[in-house]
């Protein structure tokens, strides 16, 4: 069984978080290997985008990267406090530890920016939200990242993507890294999805 840490910062985009939880969850009853997802926040209750309240399984101070096989990092909205938490020192340290261990780190949309803020994407290829006149991509470039114009970018153990529209495919990509392409393709088919063009 694989274990994935799903990080929920304030202002998290709920659809993106749910995509990880759902795809990885399907692998238990319908795939070749169970994937356990543990949600974690910086406090006992997280307010997601548009005000939804979420109760994580654990708080960040209670968990260690060494106990998990991968990190899932959904994006969020600045107006709901996403970057204040996503850029804070405990999150930076968590990201760096997962990368030091060469464990998969999958981010969706602006989830790439906290990865870049931690320094792990410097000199590497990645992408992030592509609309709003490229604001977020300019920020990503400012962190020394080689920004690639593709819906999803894989660079060694890191997955980044452009928008909520890529969320399911990023989750399938993480599932493939953990359990193999054949299992990910099976779950994609079982859930009724087709592979995203350009992914």
C-alpha positions, 0 to 999 in steps of 0.5 A: 500500500502506498501513502500520499500526503494531501496538503490543504492550505487556506484557500485551497481549490476544492476541486483540485484536492478532490481530484487527488482524493478520488482518483487515488481512492479508486485504486483500492477497490478497482486497481492493483494497489491501494493508495491511502490519502491523508489530508493535512493542514496547518491548523485543525480546520481549513477554509477552502476557496469560496468559504468551504470548511475542511477538517484535515486528518492531521496538522502539519506539525504531526507528520513527516515526509519520510512516512509517505510515498508522495506529496499532492499539492492542489492550488488555491486562491490568493484572495482566500489566503493561499500563498500566506500558508503555501509559502510559509517555512513549515510548508517549504521544509516539507516540500524540500524534504519530499524532494530530497527523498526523490519522492513524487510531488504532484501540483495542480495549477498555482500549486507549482508556485509554492514548489518554486518558492521552496527552491526545488524547481530552480533550473527545472522545467514546470508550468502553472496557471496560463491565463490572466495575461500570464501573471502566474507564469511570470512569477514562476519564471522569477523563481528561476524556473524554465516555464513550458507551455504545456498542460502538464509538465513532468520533470523527474519526480515533479508534476506541474500543470496549468489549471483546474482542467488538468486536475484529474490527469495530474492525479492519474499521473501521480497514480502512475508514478506510484503504482505504474502506468497500467494501473493508472490507465485502468482507473482512468478507464474505470472512471470514464476518462480519456487521457488529456491531449498534450499531457 
